[in-house]
Amino acid sequence: MGKFSKWIGGGLGWVLGGPLGAIAGFIIGSVIDSRSEVYKSQAKTTKTTPGGFIVSLLVLTSAVMKADGKATKGELNYVKRFFVKAFGAEEAQEAILMLRDLLKQNIPVDDVCRQIRANMDKYSRLQLFNYLFGVSQADGAITQAELEFLKHIAQLLGLSNEEFKSAKSTFIPDNNWAYEMLEITPSASEEEIKKAYRKMAVKYHPDKVEYLGNDFKKAANEKFVKINQAYDIIKKERNIA
């Protein structure tokens, strides 16, 4: 049994209720032989757990992969590479098995997002959404339909338009990507830039999701690095000390 199976077996908490609970059976069945043992071991917690985060991530990933009407090989490979890098080869294989089952399901996206928003902390939702953007862009291009779908998910998850643009700039940079990364505009003053950087450094610091474990902290660090890169670019352009 791999790490994902142990996480799921160790506790899903609030995920077992609502639409995610109905979908969780497909995930559990794809990697664990005995569902009864898994359900008996559930910790009845309202906190965001690794198991709850993984289920939420995989369910929404499957929805994003089908947003343009098809799940591409590029998207599936991206998901596999992401999990290999973040968690290891065995966990990546588990993720793909779960996704193959989920892609056959009709995901009630709005209801799922509302359940996640009501129960998952903001820092975890931000990390979750950044992963989803990466999945959508994995085949080398992102359609307008996919962008609109992601914006819809962001709104349902309780994220602002600025937070949506920050995630977008991570994967689809334009001329203002550094400013969008910091959730500001090019007209921002030097003081506003410094304030925005301090705010973003706190919001996206990997320690914010340390309760999910070191694997998630490592994955979250990529966004943190991008924020620092954006700030360095702006400082150089504006001659900010």
C-alpha positions in Angstrom: 0.0 0.0 0.0 1.4 3.4 -1.1 1.4 6.7 0.7 -1.9 7.9 -0.9 -3.7 4.8 0.3 -2.4 5.4 3.8 -3.4 9.0 3.8 -6.9 8.2 2.7 -7.1 5.3 5.1 -5.8 7.6 7.9 -8.5 10.2 7.7 -10.8 12.0 5.3 -12.8 13.8 7.9 -15.3 16.2 6.2 -14.7 14.7 2.8 -16.8 11.7 3.7 -19.9 13.9 3.7 -21.6 15.6 0.7 -20.7 15.2 -3.0 -17.0 14.4 -2.2 -18.1 11.5 0.0 -20.1 10.0 -2.8 -17.2 10.3 -5.2 -14.5 9.1 -2.7 -15.7 5.5 -3.0 -14.4 5.4 -6.6 -11.0 6.6 -5.5 -10.8 4.3 -2.5 -11.9 1.3 -4.6 -9.2 1.9 -7.2 -6.3 1.5 -4.8 -7.5 -0.2 -1.6 -8.8 -3.8 -1.5 -11.0 -3.4 1.6 -13.2 -0.3 1.8 -14.6 -1.3 5.1 -11.1 -1.2 6.8 -10.6 2.3 5.3 -13.8 3.7 6.5 -13.4 2.2 9.9 -10.1 4.0 10.3 -11.4 7.5 9.4 -10.6 10.3 11.8 -13.6 12.4 12.3 -11.8 15.7 11.9 -12.9 19.1 10.4 -9.3 20.0 9.7 -7.7 19.8 6.2 -5.9 16.5 6.2 -3.5 15.0 3.5 -6.3 12.5 2.6 -8.9 15.2 2.3 -6.6 17.4 0.2 -5.7 14.5 -2.1 -9.3 13.6 -2.7 -10.2 17.2 -3.4 -7.2 17.7 -5.8 -7.9 14.5 -7.8 -11.6 15.1 -8.1 -11.2 18.7 -9.4 -8.2 17.6 -11.5 -10.5 15.1 -13.3 -13.0 17.9 -13.9 -10.4 20.3 -15.3 -9.0 17.6 -17.6 -12.5 17.3 -19.2 -13.2 21.0 -19.3 -12.5 21.2 -23.0 -14.4 18.0 -23.7 -11.5 15.6 -23.6 -8.7 14.5 -21.3 -5.4 14.7 -23.2 -2.3 12.5 -22.8 -0.4 15.7 -22.1 -2.6 16.5 -19.1 -2.3 12.9 -17.8 1.5 13.0 -18.2 1.6 16.4 -16.4 -0.3 15.0 -13.4 2.0 12.0 -13.3 5.1 14.1 -13.4 3.7 16.4 -10.8 3.1 13.5 -8.4 6.4 11.9 -9.2 8.2 15.1 -8.4 6.1 15.9 -5.3 5.6 12.4 -3.8 7.5 9.7 -5.7 6.9 7.1 -8.5 4.6 4.8 -6.4 2.3 7.6 -5.4 2.2 8.9 -9.0 1.0 5.5 -10.2 -1.7 5.5 -7.5 -2.8 9.0 -8.7 -3.1 7.8 -12.2 -5.2 4.8 -11.2 -7.5 7.1 -9.2 -7.8 9.6 -12.0 -8.7 6.9 -14.6 -11.7 5.9 -12.4 -12.6 9.6 -11.8 -12.5 10.5 -15.5 -15.4 8.1 -16.0 -17.5 9.9 -13.4 -19.8 12.9 -13.8 -18.3 15.4 -11.3 -20.8 17.9 -9.7 -18.2 20.6 -9.8 -20.2 23.4 -8.2 -21.3 21.2 -5.2 -17.8 19.9 -4.8 -16.2 23.3 -4.8 -18.8 24.6 -2.3 -18.0 21.7 0.0 -14.3 22.4 -0.3 -14.7 26.1 0.4 -16.8 25.4 3.5 -14.3 23.0 5.0 -10.8 23.6 3.6 -8.6 26.4 4.9 -7.7 29.3 2.5 -4.0 28.4 2.2 -4.8 24.9 1.1 -7.4 26.2 -1.4 -4.8 28.5 -2.9 -2.3 25.6 -3.4 -5.1 23.4 -4.7 -6.0 26.0 -7.3 -2.4 26.5 -8.5 -2.1 22.8 -9.2 -5.3 22.8 -11.2 -4.0 25.6 -13.4 -0.9 23.6 -14.1 -3.0 20.6 -15.2 -5.1 22.7 -17.6 -1.9 24.1 -19.2 -0.2 20.8 -19.4 -0.9 20.0 -23.0 0.9 23.2 -24.1 -2.1 25.4 -24.6 -5.1 26.6 -22.6 -8.4 27.4 -24.3 -10.7 30.2 -23.5 -13.2 27.6 -22.3 -10.7 26.2 -19.9 -9.8 29.7 -18.6 -13.5 30.4 -18.0 -13.9 27.0 -16.2 -10.9 27.8 -14.0 -12.3 31.2 -13.2 -15.6 29.6 -12.3 -13.8 27.2 -9.9 -11.8 30.1 -8.4 -15.0 32.0 -7.6 -16.7 28.9 -6.1 -13.6 28.3 -4.0 -13.8 31.8 -2.6 -10.7 33.1 -4.4 -10.4 36.7 -5.6 -9.8 37.8 -9.2 -6.3 38.9 -8.2 -5.6 35.4 -6.8 -6.9 33.9 -10.1 -4.5 36.2 -12.1 -1.6 35.3 -9.8 -2.2 31.6 -10.5 -2.5 32.3 -14.2 0.7 34.2 -14.3 2.6 31.2 -12.9 1.7 29.2 -16.0 0.8 31.8 -18.7 3.1 34.7 -18.2 2.5 38.0 -20.1 4.2 41.4 -20.0 2.8 42.1 -16.6 3.2 38.7 -15.1 5.5 39.8 -12.3 2.9 42.3 -11.1 0.0 39.9 -11.4 2.1 37.3 -9.5 2.1 39.8 -6.6 -1.6 40.6 -7.1 -0.9 44.3 -8.0 -0.9 46.4 -11.2 2.1 48.2 -12.9 0.8 51.5 -11.5 1.5 50.4 -7.9 3.8 52.6 -5.9 7.1 51.4 -4.4 5.5 51.2 -1.0 2.6 49.2 -2.4 5.0 46.8 -4.2 6.9 46.1 -1.0 3.7 45.7 1.0 2.3 43.3 -1.7 5.5 41.2 -1.6 5.4 40.9 2.2 1.7 39.9 2.0 2.3 37.3 -0.7 5.4 35.9 1.0 3.2 35.1 4.0 0.2 33.9 2.1 2.1 31.4 0.0 4.9 30.4 2.4 5.2 26.6 2.4 4.9 26.6 6.1 1.3 27.5 5.7 0.5 24.0 4.6 3.0 22.2 6.9 0.2 20.4 8.7 -0.3 18.5 5.4 3.3 17.1 5.7 6.6 17.7 4.0 5.5 16.4 0.6 3.0 19.2 0.3 5.4 21.8 1.6 7.8 20.8 -1.1 5.2 21.2 -3.8 4.0 24.5 -2.4 7.6 25.9 -2.5 7.4 26.3 -6.3 4.8 29.1 -6.0 6.9 30.7 -3.3 10.0 30.7 -5.6 8.0 32.4 -8.4 6.8 35.1 -6.0 10.4 35.9 -5.1 11.4 35.9 -8.8 8.6 38.3 -9.6 9.7 40.7 -6.8 13.3 40.6 -8.0 12.2 41.5 -11.5 10.1 44.4 -10.3 12.8 45.7 -8.0 15.3 45.7 -10.9 12.9 47.4 -13.3 11.9 50.1 -10.8 15.3 50.5 -9.1 13.9 49.5 -5.7 16.5 49.0 -3.0 
